Amino acid sequence: MPQYSDQSRRHLETCIFPLRQVFQTVILEIDHTIIEGGRGRELQNEYFRTGRSRVRWPDGKHNEVPSEAVDAAPYPINWNDRERFVYFAGYVLGTAQALGYVLKWGGDWDQDHDLRDQNFMDLVHFEYVGEVDIG
């Protein structure tokens, strides 16, 4: 069974409970790494300057304490295997739904299930939106 490295565990610990619960469930079935959870001012602004983020500090979900966003990738990481990232995202989103949470994925920002209409792809990004509306 896959398990987190100490570094992945530390990154995940910076996140809110729903994200921790989702990814601790996903690791039971799919090996992945937690690249980043909470992010400070300097790093957030660097990511903005270099185009890796669309928002400056403190407007990112990674900037909340605890973090409302996490960057995770299937392990081992192959940045050229887009299909694997999409499959992984589907598994993460389905797991979140089963646990009662709604997440937004950086490959479908508008959450319309059309991956071709995005102008900024961040295939490792997942952020907490809220709880599933069962009403």
N, C-alpha and C positions, 0 to 999 in steps of 0.2 A: 504494500500500500504506500502511495506517495506520502511524503511529509515535508513540512516547511523547513528550510534552513533557518538558522538563528537570525540572519539578516531579514529574510521574508517575514518571520514572526515579529520582529521589532517594527517593521514597516506597518504590518497589519494592526499591531497594537495601538497605532496612532489614530485609528479610524473608529467611527461610531459603531455601536453594537450591531446594528443590522448588517453592515458590510462585513464585520468580523464573522458573524454567523453564516452569511452566505458563502464566504470564501473558505471557512473552516469545513463547510459541508462539501463544497466543490473539490477540495483537496483529497477527500476520501475516494474520489473516482478519477479525477484528471490531474496529472502532475502539472503544476504551474508555479510561477514565481511571482512574488509581490515586489514590484519594482519600486513603488513609492506610495506612501500614504500622505501624511501631513507634509506640507511644504512651507518653508519660511519665506520672508520678504525678498531676500537677495536672490534666492533660486527662482522664485516665481517671476520676478522681474527679468531675470536672465532668460528664462524660457520665453517670456513675452518678446524680448528684444531679438531673440534668435528664431522666432516663429514657431516654437514648439508649443506655445500656448497663445490663446486669443485674448486673455485677460491679464491685467496687472494686479499686483497685490493691492488690496485684500479681497478682490472680487472673485477669486477662484474657490471652488468647492474644496480644493486641497488646502486652502488657507484657513479653514475653520478649525477650531480646536474643541473636540476631536474632529478629525478630517471627515468630510462628507463625500470624499472621492478617494478612489484607489486606482493605481495603475497595476495591472496584472497581465501576464502573458503565459501562454502554454510553454512548458519546459521540456526539452531544451528550446531556447528561443531561436527561431529561424525567421528573421524579419522579412524574408522574401516569400514566405508561405502564407499569403493572405487568407486562403481558404481555411487554414488551421485556426487563424485568429477569429474568423467568422464562426466556425464551428464552436470554438471555445466560448465566444460571446453568447451564442445561443444557449449553451449549457448553463452558463452563469445566469443569464436572464431567466431561464426556465426554473432554475433552482431558487432564485430570488422570489419568483412568482409563487412557487410551491410553499415557500416559507412565509408568504404574506407581504412581500415587499415589492415595490416598483423601483427599478434601477434604470438609469439612462446610460446608454453606451455611446462612446465616441465614434462609432461607425454608423450611427443612426441618430444624430442629434435631435431631429424633429420627431422621432419615435413613430414614423409612419411605415416602417418595415421596407422602405425603399432605400437601398444603400447607394444608389446611383445619383441621388439628388443632394449629396453632401458637398460642401465646399471646403471642409476641413476634416480630414480623417485622423482620428486618434484611437486606433484599434485597441489600445491597452487601457483606455480610460473607462471607468465605471463610476457613476455617482448615484447617491441615494436620492430618490424623488419623494417617496412616502410609502404608506401602507396600501395594500390592495383594497380597492373599494368593493366591498361585497354587497352593497346596498343596491 
